[in-house]
Amino acid sequence: MALSFQSIMNFIIWNSRGALKPYFQGHIHNLVQEHNPAILVVMETKLGGDRAKAITDRLPLDGAIHTDTIGYSSGLWLLWNSNFVEVVLLAKTEQEIHVEVKVRASRLSWLFSAIYASPRSEERSILWENLTKVAELHKLPWVMAGDFNEPLIDEDKFGGRGVNINRSLAFKDCLDRCSMVDMGFSGPRYTWTNKREFSNLILERIDRFFMNPDWCVIYPNARVTHLPRCHSDHCPVLMEALPVNSVKLTRPFRFQEFWLSDISFPTIVSKAWNGNRDLAESIDCFSKDATAWNRNHFGNIHQKKKENSG
């Protein structure tokens, strides 16, 4: 069965540096008016509980989930427009909110994880472990998005001390174990600034969207844009899930872990990701080649088992 999509779905993440600041509600209204997001994640709100609810009740999105704050720091909100999506809470901590998103215009559902990683590395380590546990518990298309408070590579940081190798490797290991892909971006490279003069200026790309291959197959033309920075030292980040002509729901692509143990599998990966293809084309090439390779290489295993047991 093929499913047609009629419009773009937008998703925004923004580290606000405090929901009580005078600009906060006005800027949220502006973001919603301009981009009409299905989901908006707000980090470092510094508010939770009833005080958070009192503010989100006045915002132009009718669904809200809040995390508890740690003293007067942290605070993570996931807001949504129920005309676009149904959201079901699965789990949350101070650093993460995991929900199942059901798209009203289709039968598609997938996992969305809103992230505000602690500035403290030992607490981020707990988050990385939690995310890998989530990866072990589900096989859904998956997006994780938010402020990860950790540059991933040297190019993600300008000024100050270099990227901490051990911490960035721990972050990368988490992403690898969750099968996450960075979709790239347009706009300024860095999403955070310390707002200092040039001699002491530090810039980092730490606010990001990551997707697993199953989600990329559903939305192969998704794109990420770093929006202009306003009222905060972090810029909002927009992801647009662009419409596609059709999505085959009967037999979605699934990455099989046992492929990794086969010596011929790296050739399939290299073939798809080499060359001048863009990300969407590479994903499409990989999914097609891997599906054909799996069918030819392993396709008769179940039939052979039936014959041997018969």
C-alpha atoms as a printed R data frame, in Angstrom:
    type eleno elety resid chain resno      x       y      z
1   ATOM     1    CA   MET     A     1  0.000   0.000  0.000
2   ATOM     2    CA   ALA     A     2  1.324   3.439 -0.920
3   ATOM     3    CA   LEU     A     3  0.759   6.518  1.197
4   ATOM     4    CA   SER     A     4  0.839  10.098 -0.104
5   ATOM     5    CA   PHE     A     5  1.979  13.083  1.922
6   ATOM     6    CA   GLN     A     6  0.533  16.540  1.341
7   ATOM     7    CA   SER     A     7  2.703  18.878  3.402
8   ATOM     8    CA   ILE     A     8  6.030  19.390  5.113
9   ATOM     9    CA   MET     A     9  6.266  18.556  8.818
10  ATOM    10    CA   ASN     A    10  8.526  20.885 10.764
11  ATOM    11    CA   PHE     A    11 10.416  20.241 14.000
12  ATOM    12    CA   ILE     A    12 12.339  22.835 16.015
13  ATOM    13    CA   ILE     A    13 14.789  22.604 18.909
14  ATOM    14    CA   TRP     A    14 15.899  25.656 20.885
15  ATOM    15    CA   ASN     A    15 17.957  26.171 24.030
16  ATOM    16    CA   SER     A    16 16.185  29.188 25.497
17  ATOM    17    CA   ARG     A    17 18.425  29.768 28.555
18  ATOM    18    CA   GLY     A    18 15.373  30.366 30.728
19  ATOM    19    CA   ALA     A    19 11.603  30.372 30.253
20  ATOM    20    CA   LEU     A    20 11.086  33.285 32.650
21  ATOM    21    CA   LYS     A    21 13.069  35.735 30.555
22  ATOM    22    CA   PRO     A    22 10.913  38.524 29.083
23  ATOM    23    CA   TYR     A    23 11.576  37.562 25.464
24  ATOM    24    CA   PHE     A    24 10.764  33.862 25.890
25  ATOM    25    CA   GLN     A    25  7.056  33.621 25.135
26  ATOM    26    CA   GLY     A    26  7.235  36.165 22.326
27  ATOM    27    CA   HIS     A    27 10.042  34.279 20.605
28  ATOM    28    CA   ILE     A    28  8.174  30.965 20.901
29  ATOM    29    CA   HIS     A    29  5.129  32.600 19.304
30  ATOM    30    CA   ASN     A    30  7.322  33.934 16.487
31  ATOM    31    CA   LEU     A    31  8.886  30.521 15.828
32  ATOM    32    CA   VAL     A    32  5.481  28.850 15.738
33  ATOM    33    CA   GLN     A    33  3.967  31.537 13.522
34  ATOM    34    CA   GLU     A    34  6.831  31.386 11.022
35  ATOM    35    CA   HIS     A    35  7.471  27.631 10.903
36  ATOM    36    CA   ASN     A    36  4.273  25.977 12.217
37  ATOM    37    CA   PRO     A    37  6.124  23.070 13.855
38  ATOM    38    CA   ALA     A    38  4.547  19.721 14.626
39  ATOM    39    CA   ILE     A    39  6.989  19.401 17.546
40  ATOM    40    CA   LEU     A    40  9.002  22.058 19.378
41  ATOM    41    CA   VAL     A    41 11.657  21.074 21.924
42  ATOM    42    CA   VAL     A    42 12.790  23.756 24.377
43  ATOM    43    CA   MET     A    43 15.913  23.137 26.450
44  ATOM    44    CA   GLU     A    44 17.318  24.754 29.581
45  ATOM    45    CA   THR     A    45 13.980  26.272 30.556
46  ATOM    46    CA   LYS     A    46 15.010  26.252 34.243
47  ATOM    47    CA   LEU     A    47 11.388  25.500 35.124
48  ATOM    48    CA   GLY     A    48  9.433  22.327 35.760
49  ATOM    49    CA   GLY     A    49  6.240  21.168 37.425
50  ATOM    50    CA   ASP     A    50  3.293  23.535 37.858
51  ATOM    51    CA   ARG     A    51  5.315  26.625 36.938
52  ATOM    52    CA   ALA     A    52  6.243  25.058 33.612
53  ATOM    53    CA   LYS     A    53  2.635  24.062 32.954
54  ATOM    54    CA   ALA     A    54  1.432  27.596 33.668
55  ATOM    55    CA   ILE     A    55  3.644  28.895 30.862
56  ATOM    56    CA   THR     A    56  3.107  26.112 28.317
57  ATOM    57    CA   ASP     A    57 -0.651  26.514 28.732
58  ATOM    58    CA   ARG     A    58 -0.206  29.999 27.250
59  ATOM    59    CA   LEU     A    59  1.932  28.892 24.307
60  ATOM    60    CA   PRO     A    60  0.485  28.243 20.821
61  ATOM    61    CA   LEU     A    61  0.980  24.455 20.989
62  ATOM    62    CA   ASP     A    62 -1.619  22.318 22.732
63  ATOM    63    CA   GLY     A    63  0.499  19.368 23.916
64  ATOM    64    CA   ALA     A    64  3.305  19.513 26.468
65  ATOM    65    CA   ILE     A    65  5.601  17.244 28.475
66  ATOM    66    CA   HIS     A    66  8.067  18.671 31.009
67  ATOM    67    CA   THR     A    67 11.005  17.187 32.880
68  ATOM    68    CA   ASP     A    68 11.979  18.034 36.434
69  ATOM    69    CA   THR     A    69 14.717  20.605 36.907
70  ATOM    70    CA   ILE     A    70 17.866  20.168 38.960
71  ATOM    71    CA   GLY     A    71 17.662  23.143 41.301
72  ATOM    72    CA   TYR     A    72 17.451  26.229 39.097
73  ATOM    73    CA   SER     A    73 19.138  24.619 36.110
74  ATOM    74    CA   SER     A    74 18.200  22.284 33.264
75  ATOM    75    CA   GLY     A    75 14.539  21.870 32.302
76  ATOM    76    CA   LEU     A    76 13.373  20.182 29.097
77  ATOM    77    CA   TRP     A    77 10.004  20.671 27.397
78  ATOM    78    CA   LEU     A    78  8.527  18.789 24.470
79  ATOM    79    CA   LEU     A    79  5.623  20.690 22.904
80  ATOM    80    CA   TRP     A    80  3.471  19.596 19.972
81  ATOM    81    CA   ASN     A    81  0.555  20.493 17.737
82  ATOM    82    CA   SER     A    82 -2.038  17.729 18.057
83  ATOM    83    CA   ASN     A    83 -3.460  18.606 14.637
84  ATOM    84    CA   PHE     A    84 -0.290  17.117 13.149
85  ATOM    85    CA   VAL     A    85  0.795  14.390 15.548
86  ATOM    86    CA   GLU     A    86 -0.332  12.237 18.431
87  ATOM    87    CA   VAL     A    87  2.354  11.918 21.097
88  ATOM    88    CA   VAL     A    88  2.583   9.104 23.646
89  ATOM    89    CA   LEU     A    89  5.073   9.424 26.517
90  ATOM    90    CA   LEU     A    90  7.298   6.370 26.932
91  ATOM    91    CA   ALA     A    91  9.913   7.519 29.463
92  ATOM    92    CA   LYS     A    92 11.708  10.611 30.721
93  ATOM    93    CA   THR     A    93 14.545  11.752 32.979
94  ATOM    94    CA   GLU     A    94 16.044  15.174 33.637
95  ATOM    95    CA   GLN     A    95 18.076  14.813 30.414
96  ATOM    96    CA   GLU     A    96 15.670  13.105 28.018
97  ATOM    97    CA   ILE     A    97 12.053  12.644 26.950
98  ATOM    98    CA   HIS     A    98 11.174   9.610 24.834
99  ATOM    99    CA   VAL     A    99  7.839   9.567 23.009
100 ATOM   100    CA   GLU     A   100  6.132   7.653 20.249
101 ATOM   101    CA   VAL     A   101  4.975  10.006 17.500
102 ATOM   102    CA   LYS     A   102  1.978   8.998 15.406
103 ATOM   103    CA   VAL     A   103  1.546  11.146 12.302
104 ATOM   104    CA   ARG     A   104 -2.128  11.977 11.835
105 ATOM   105    CA   ALA     A   105 -1.870  12.345  8.052
106 ATOM   106    CA   SER     A   106 -0.592   8.780  7.743
107 ATOM   107    CA   ARG     A   107 -0.240   5.470  9.521
108 ATOM   108    CA   LEU     A   108  3.407   6.173 10.265
109 ATOM   109    CA   SER     A   109  4.708   6.081 13.820
110 ATOM   110    CA   TRP     A   110  8.229   6.489 15.117
111 ATOM   111    CA   LEU     A   111 10.285   7.244 18.192
112 ATOM   112    CA   PHE     A   112 11.325  10.799 19.059
113 ATOM   113    CA   SER     A   113 13.834  11.533 21.825
114 ATOM   114    CA   ALA     A   114 14.192  15.113 23.073
115 ATOM   115    CA   ILE     A   115 17.594  15.703 24.671
116 ATOM   116    CA   TYR     A   116 19.135  18.218 27.030
117 ATOM   117    CA   ALA     A   117 22.491  16.707 27.959
118 ATOM   118    CA   SER     A   118 23.959  17.879 31.237
119 ATOM   119    CA   PRO     A   119 26.975  20.217 31.117
120 ATOM   120    CA   ARG     A   120 28.636  17.719 33.505
121 ATOM   121    CA   SER     A   121 30.396  14.899 31.662
122 ATOM   122    CA   GLU     A   122 29.653  12.248 34.284
123 ATOM   123    CA   GLU     A   123 25.922  12.896 33.943
124 ATOM   124    CA   ARG     A   124 26.186  12.880 30.141
125 ATOM   125    CA   SER     A   125 27.685   9.393 30.458
126 ATOM   126    CA   ILE     A   126 24.462   8.284 32.130
127 ATOM   127    CA   LEU     A   127 22.479   9.765 29.239
128 ATOM   128    CA   TRP     A   128 24.625   7.955 26.648
129 ATOM   129    CA   GLU     A   129 23.989   4.679 28.463
130 ATOM   130    CA   ASN     A   130 20.257   5.368 28.654
131 ATOM   131    CA   LEU     A   131 20.109   6.032 24.916
132 ATOM   132    CA   THR     A   132 21.872   2.773 24.089
133 ATOM   133    CA   LYS     A   133 19.358   0.934 26.267
134 ATOM   134    CA   VAL     A   134 16.531   2.577 24.315
135 ATOM   135    CA   ALA     A   135 18.175   1.366 21.100
136 ATOM   136    CA   GLU     A   136 18.170  -2.195 22.427
137 ATOM   137    CA   LEU     A   137 14.469  -2.059 23.302
138 ATOM   138    CA   HIS     A   138 12.930  -0.958 20.004
139 ATOM   139    CA   LYS     A   139 13.214  -1.328 16.231
140 ATOM   140    CA   LEU     A   140 11.256   1.787 15.241
141 ATOM   141    CA   PRO     A   141 12.336   4.652 13.017
142 ATOM   142    CA   TRP     A   142 13.973   7.059 15.451
143 ATOM   143    CA   VAL     A   143 14.942  10.722 15.754
144 ATOM   144    CA   MET     A   144 16.905  12.194 18.644
145 ATOM   145    CA   ALA     A   145 17.251  15.959 18.858
146 ATOM   146    CA   GLY     A   146 18.361  18.608 21.305
147 ATOM   147    CA   ASP     A   147 21.381  20.144 23.009
148 ATOM   148    CA   PHE     A   148 23.971  17.381 23.416
149 ATOM   149    CA   ASN     A   149 26.527  19.670 25.109
150 ATOM   150    CA   GLU     A   150 29.377  17.830 23.370
151 ATOM   151    CA   PRO     A   151 31.124  18.664 20.085
152 ATOM   152    CA   LEU     A   152 31.474  15.499 18.041
153 ATOM   153    CA   ILE     A   153 34.514  16.361 15.890
154 ATOM   154    CA   ASP     A   154 37.170  19.093 15.762
155 ATOM   155    CA   GLU     A   155 35.206  21.006 13.117
156 ATOM   156    CA   ASP     A   156 32.333  21.373 15.604
157 ATOM   157    CA   LYS     A   157 34.340  23.811 17.742
158 ATOM   158    CA   PHE     A   158 36.133  27.123 17.242
159 ATOM   159    CA   GLY     A   159 38.333  28.685 19.919
160 ATOM   160    CA   GLY     A   160 39.120  27.624 23.460
161 ATOM   161    CA   ARG     A   161 40.490  24.192 24.268
162 ATOM   162    CA   GLY     A   162 40.337  21.492 21.636
163 ATOM   163    CA   VAL     A   163 37.587  18.894 21.547
164 ATOM   164    CA   ASN     A   164 38.082  16.373 24.365
165 ATOM   165    CA   ILE     A   165 38.913  13.127 22.566
166 ATOM   166    CA   ASN     A   166 37.674  10.748 25.256
167 ATOM   167    CA   ARG     A   167 34.361  12.551 25.682
168 ATOM   168    CA   SER     A   168 33.760  12.891 21.942
169 ATOM   169    CA   LEU     A   169 34.550   9.186 21.447
170 ATOM   170    CA   ALA     A   170 32.039   8.268 24.163
171 ATOM   171    CA   PHE     A   171 29.427  10.408 22.383
172 ATOM   172    CA   LYS     A   172 30.275   8.847 19.014
173 ATOM   173    CA   ASP     A   173 30.100   5.349 20.500
174 ATOM   174    CA   CYS     A   174 26.597   6.103 21.780
175 ATOM   175    CA   LEU     A   175 25.514   7.347 18.348
176 ATOM   176    CA   ASP     A   176 27.010   4.286 16.653
177 ATOM   177    CA   ARG     A   177 25.265   1.908 19.031
178 ATOM   178    CA   CYS     A   178 22.007   3.734 18.309
179 ATOM   179    CA   SER     A   179 22.672   3.597 14.516
180 ATOM   180    CA   MET     A   180 22.332   7.373 14.284
181 ATOM   181    CA   VAL     A   181 23.052   9.456 11.175
182 ATOM   182    CA   ASP     A   182 23.848  13.183 11.091
183 ATOM   183    CA   MET     A   183 21.755  14.685  8.282
184 ATOM   184    CA   GLY     A   184 24.015  17.715  7.873
185 ATOM   185    CA   PHE     A   185 22.711  21.295  7.909
186 ATOM   186    CA   SER     A   186 22.493  24.608  6.113
187 ATOM   187    CA   GLY     A   187 23.202  27.985  7.661
188 ATOM   188    CA   PRO     A   188 25.980  29.014 10.070
189 ATOM   189    CA   ARG     A   189 28.055  26.058 11.263
190 ATOM   190    CA   TYR     A   190 27.935  26.743 14.999
191 ATOM   191    CA   THR     A   191 24.812  26.706 17.169
192 ATOM   192    CA   TRP     A   192 26.267  28.132 20.394
193 ATOM   193    CA   THR     A   193 28.521  31.063 21.252
194 ATOM   194    CA   ASN     A   194 30.010  32.349 24.488
195 ATOM   195    CA   LYS     A   195 29.459  35.889 23.128
196 ATOM   196    CA   ARG     A   196 33.014  37.003 23.955
197 ATOM   197    CA   GLU     A   197 35.365  39.215 21.988
198 ATOM   198    CA   PHE     A   198 37.238  37.468 19.194
199 ATOM   199    CA   SER     A   199 40.374  36.735 21.239
200 ATOM   200    CA   ASN     A   200 38.275  34.763 23.738
201 ATOM   201    CA   LEU     A   201 35.460  33.680 21.422
202 ATOM   202    CA   ILE     A   202 34.253  30.067 21.557
203 ATOM   203    CA   LEU     A   203 31.747  28.636 19.074
204 ATOM   204    CA   GLU     A   204 30.343  25.100 19.059
205 ATOM   205    CA   ARG     A   205 27.909  22.957 17.122
206 ATOM   206    CA   ILE     A   206 26.109  21.099 19.902
207 ATOM   207    CA   ASP     A   207 22.394  21.490 19.038
208 ATOM   208    CA   ARG     A   208 21.568  18.738 16.570
209 ATOM   209    CA   PHE     A   209 19.181  16.303 14.935
210 ATOM   210    CA   PHE     A   210 20.169  12.653 14.495
211 ATOM   211    CA   MET     A   211 18.138   9.940 12.722
212 ATOM   212    CA   ASN     A   212 18.450   6.192 12.322
213 ATOM   213    CA   PRO     A   213 18.393   4.599  8.830
214 ATOM   214    CA   ASP     A   214 14.760   3.475  9.149
215 ATOM   215    CA   TRP     A   215 13.640   7.079  9.706
216 ATOM   216    CA   CYS     A   216 15.798   8.282  6.805
217 ATOM   217    CA   VAL     A   217 14.091   5.796  4.500
218 ATOM   218    CA   ILE     A   218 10.677   7.220  5.429
219 ATOM   219    CA   TYR     A   219 11.817  10.849  5.043
220 ATOM   220    CA   PRO     A   220 14.797  10.672  2.655
221 ATOM   221    CA   ASN     A   221 14.596  14.376  1.782
222 ATOM   222    CA   ALA     A   222 14.584  15.741  5.335
223 ATOM   223    CA   ARG     A   223 16.768  18.802  5.807
224 ATOM   224    CA   VAL     A   224 18.167  20.683  8.799
225 ATOM   225    CA   THR     A   225 18.665  24.457  9.010
226 ATOM   226    CA   HIS     A   226 20.403  26.521 11.690
227 ATOM   227    CA   LEU     A   227 18.086  29.502 12.162
228 ATOM   228    CA   PRO     A   228 19.286  33.000 13.142
229 ATOM   229    CA   ARG     A   229 20.341  33.333 16.765
230 ATOM   230    CA   CYS     A   230 17.994  35.565 18.772
231 ATOM   231    CA   HIS     A   231 17.555  36.203 22.523
232 ATOM   232    CA   SER     A   232 19.866  33.317 23.488
233 ATOM   233    CA   ASP     A   233 23.443  32.150 23.026
234 ATOM   234    CA   HIS     A   234 21.999  29.154 21.140
235 ATOM   235    CA   CYS     A   235 20.321  29.358 17.744
236 ATOM   236    CA   PRO     A   236 17.090  27.451 17.049
237 ATOM   237    CA   VAL     A   237 17.505  24.477 14.724
238 ATOM   238    CA   LEU     A   238 14.782  23.544 12.243
239 ATOM   239    CA   MET     A   239 14.236  20.153 10.643
240 ATOM   240    CA   GLU     A   240 11.848  19.891  7.717
241 ATOM   241    CA   ALA     A   241 10.521  16.428  6.891
242 ATOM   242    CA   LEU     A   242  9.812  16.963  3.223
243 ATOM   243    CA   PRO     A   243  6.929  15.171  1.529
244 ATOM   244    CA   VAL     A   244  7.607  12.217 -0.722
245 ATOM   245    CA   ASN     A   245  5.388  10.840 -3.446
246 ATOM   246    CA   SER     A   246  4.785   7.545 -1.737
247 ATOM   247    CA   VAL     A   247  6.020   5.348  1.068
248 ATOM   248    CA   LYS     A   248  5.627   1.599  0.934
249 ATOM   249    CA   LEU     A   249  4.402   0.539  4.324
250 ATOM   250    CA   THR     A   250  4.005  -3.177  3.747
251 ATOM   251    CA   ARG     A   251  7.719  -4.052  3.711
252 ATOM   252    CA   PRO     A   252  9.831  -1.248  5.254
253 ATOM   253    CA   PHE     A   253 13.611  -1.466  5.115
254 ATOM   254    CA   ARG     A   254 15.115  -2.952  8.280
255 ATOM   255    CA   PHE     A   255 18.802  -3.078  9.142
256 ATOM   256    CA   GLN     A   256 19.699  -6.556 10.372
257 ATOM   257    CA   GLU     A   257 22.407  -6.764 13.037
258 ATOM   258    CA   PHE     A   258 23.638 -10.166 11.820
259 ATOM   259    CA   TRP     A   259 24.742  -8.517  8.550
260 ATOM   260    CA   LEU     A   260 27.719  -7.077 10.441
261 ATOM   261    CA   SER     A   261 29.190 -10.558 10.942
262 ATOM   262    CA   ASP     A   262 29.337 -11.292  7.199
263 ATOM   263    CA   ILE     A   263 32.638 -10.489  5.501
264 ATOM   264    CA   SER     A   264 30.957  -9.270  2.312
265 ATOM   265    CA   PHE     A   265 28.775  -6.651  4.049
266 ATOM   266    CA   PRO     A   266 31.411  -3.831  4.183
267 ATOM   267    CA   THR     A   267 31.507  -3.910  0.377
268 ATOM   268    CA   ILE     A   268 27.774  -3.100  0.269
269 ATOM   269    CA   VAL     A   269 28.305  -0.170  2.632
270 ATOM   270    CA   SER     A   270 31.321   1.193  0.737
271 ATOM   271    CA   LYS     A   271 29.534   1.004 -2.601
272 ATOM   272    CA   ALA     A   272 26.575   3.029 -1.288
273 ATOM   273    CA   TRP     A   273 28.571   5.725  0.492
274 ATOM   274    CA   ASN     A   274 31.365   6.275 -2.036
275 ATOM   275    CA   GLY     A   275 31.020   8.701 -4.918
276 ATOM   276    CA   ASN     A   276 29.320  12.068 -5.282
277 ATOM   277    CA   ARG     A   277 25.858  11.155 -4.049
278 ATOM   278    CA   ASP     A   278 24.112  13.311 -1.462
279 ATOM   279    CA   LEU     A   279 22.911  11.771  1.811
280 ATOM   280    CA   ALA     A   280 19.410  10.922  0.598
281 ATOM   281    CA   GLU     A   281 20.770   9.208 -2.526
282 ATOM   282    CA   SER     A   282 23.326   7.249 -0.483
283 ATOM   283    CA   ILE     A   283 20.654   6.032  1.929
284 ATOM   284    CA   ASP     A   284 18.400   5.016 -0.945
285 ATOM   285    CA   CYS     A   285 21.266   3.209 -2.677
286 ATOM   286    CA   PHE     A   286 22.268   1.410  0.526
287 ATOM   287    CA   SER     A   287 18.726   0.295  1.376
288 ATOM   288    CA   LYS     A   288 18.174  -1.097 -2.134
289 ATOM   289    CA   ASP     A   289 21.560  -2.817 -2.367
290 ATOM   290    CA   ALA     A   290 21.365  -4.208  1.172
291 ATOM   291    CA   THR     A   291 17.846  -5.539  0.583
292 ATOM   292    CA   ALA     A   292 18.908  -7.270 -2.638
293 ATOM   293    CA   TRP     A   293 22.108  -8.596 -1.043
294 ATOM   294    CA   ASN     A   294 20.156  -9.910  1.958
295 ATOM   295    CA   ARG     A   295 17.646 -11.636 -0.322
296 ATOM   296    CA   ASN     A   296 20.367 -13.283 -2.412
297 ATOM   297    CA   HIS     A   297 22.699 -14.045  0.475
298 ATOM   298    CA   PHE     A   298 20.312 -15.033  3.257
299 ATOM   299    CA   GLY     A   299 16.919 -15.164  1.587
300 ATOM   300    CA   ASN     A   300 16.481 -18.943  1.603
301 ATOM   301    CA   ILE     A   301 17.541 -19.530  5.197
302 ATOM   302    CA   HIS     A   302 14.001 -19.714  6.573
303 ATOM   303    CA   GLN     A   303 12.905 -21.995  3.728
304 ATOM   304    CA   LYS     A   304 15.908 -24.257  4.313
305 ATOM   305    CA   LYS     A   305 15.082 -24.445  8.013
306 ATOM   306    CA   LYS     A   306 11.545 -25.513  7.167
307 ATOM   307    CA   GLU     A   307 12.851 -28.140  4.736
308 ATOM   308    CA   ASN     A   308 15.370 -29.467  7.247
309 ATOM   309    CA   SER     A   309 12.777 -29.685 10.000
310 ATOM   310    CA   GLY     A   310 10.205 -31.286  7.692
